[in-house]
Amino acid sequence: MVQNPPEGNQRIIPYLAYADGPAAVEFLCRVYGFEAGTQLDMGDGVLGHAELHLDDNVVFLATAFDEMGLASPKSLSAVHGQVMVYVDDVDAHYEHARGAGAEITEEIADQFYGDRSYRTVDLEGHQWVFTQHIRDVTPEEMAAAAADM
């Protein structure tokens, strides 16, 4: 019987568009620690599909195809979304990303909702949030902290 979703995939998978898909694969692996998986090279620098793995999770990406209505964030006037990734040691991840040249848009800090995180943008403007859950917070504590902001 066929497994749904296929083995190695979670049920919800971010699928990102880049003007330069091959450069994005190299950057995301080198800077954020993803491992490259399946790639469909369409020739002429066009990446039809790529799978990047981080532990038991996957992110898909491809070169932006105008005919499908996909655009890289660098061609948009604002950030259209973000990808949040839980890592086991966010401080080490932050230091690696900074050392590898990541553009950090929000420094690492403890958050009122119980995570420790930082924000970064990749080479084309996709916003990434790398985080680690460091304490459990009740809904009441979270609401009180948010009200004080």
Secondary structure, 3 states (H helix, E strand, C coil): CCCCCCCCCCCCCCEEEECCHHHHHHHHHHHHCCEEEEEEEEECCEEEEEEEEECCEEEEEEECCHHHCCCCHHHCCCCCCEEEEECCCHHHHHHHHHHCCCEEEEEEEECCCCEEEEEEECCCCCEEEEEEECCCCCHHHHHHHHHCC
